[in-house]
Amino acid sequence: MVQVAKLEKQRVRKQQQQGQQGIPVVEEVKQYAPWIGWGIVGVLLLVGGIVYYVQNRHEQNRKALTALSRILPYFERGEYQKALEGDPGKRIRGEQVIGLKQIVEQYSGTPGAQIAALFAGHALTLQGKFDEANSYYETAYESEALDVRLGGLGGIGTVSDAAFHYAEAAEKWEEMAEQAKERSEYQRYLLYSAQLYEVAKQSEKAEQLYREIVLTTPFSYYAGFAKSGLVRLGKAIVPETIESQE
């Protein structure tokens, strides 16, 4: 299912107050948050992808990754505050289980700390602490690993979305699409960006992105949503210039 929510309840309430017709969305932020990045990164960490990051043999990074592996189960169980702050009462191999925040601070600049920052951003987002989450997402965005960088960028877009700064959020998701152009997520990111531009009343930009999806992959799953977007904007699904050439 395409994840294209924009804090649906708040947005719809705002539109109803203004007498506007809503734009179809699918899930709320808690529903679409997982695919922003932690699902992919979680797989990397827990199914062996951690080896990629451990190639950097610096001791600080090794410690950061070890601490991260110990705190992630709290995040996965939905114990977000403990994931952030740690579990002082528990020790593993004689070492205290520290939280995501401490990992980011204590091992700043390491790949492990950047991954921890991504998870910290997600935990704070799920608690509704968007402003605090943003700083952690920015740290994740500095990562050289594409999955972590995309997760951070998507998180920054989510924070802008939550604040009803739709144009800013749209720019972030468009940037994500550009960075993931050779990946399967490209159209999904592009679609979400287009919908945000539409909500922001930047119809020309929304049309451009919708049309790119339709013209490049006219029979894809996302093309159906893009076609609906063009209809909402009052635009022909097939441009007149193309129709005349045929």
Salt bridges, closest charged atoms under 4 A:
GLU28 OE2 - LYS9 NZ 3.61
GLU59 OE2 - ARG62 NH2 2.52
GLU79 OE2 - ARG77 NE 2.82
GLU85 OE2 - LYS101 NZ 3.22
GLU95 OE1 - ARG70 NH1 2.63
GLU132 OE2 - LYS101 NZ 2.85
ASP147 OD1 - ARG183 NH2 2.87
GLU168 OE1 - HIS165 ND1 3.93
GLU174 OE2 - LYS205 NZ 2.89
GLU178 OE1 - LYS181 NZ 3.79
GLU185 OE1 - ARG183 NE 3.51
GLU198 OE2 - ARG232 NE 2.80
GLU207 OE2 - ARG211 NH2 3.02
GLU207 OE1 - LYS235 NZ 3.87
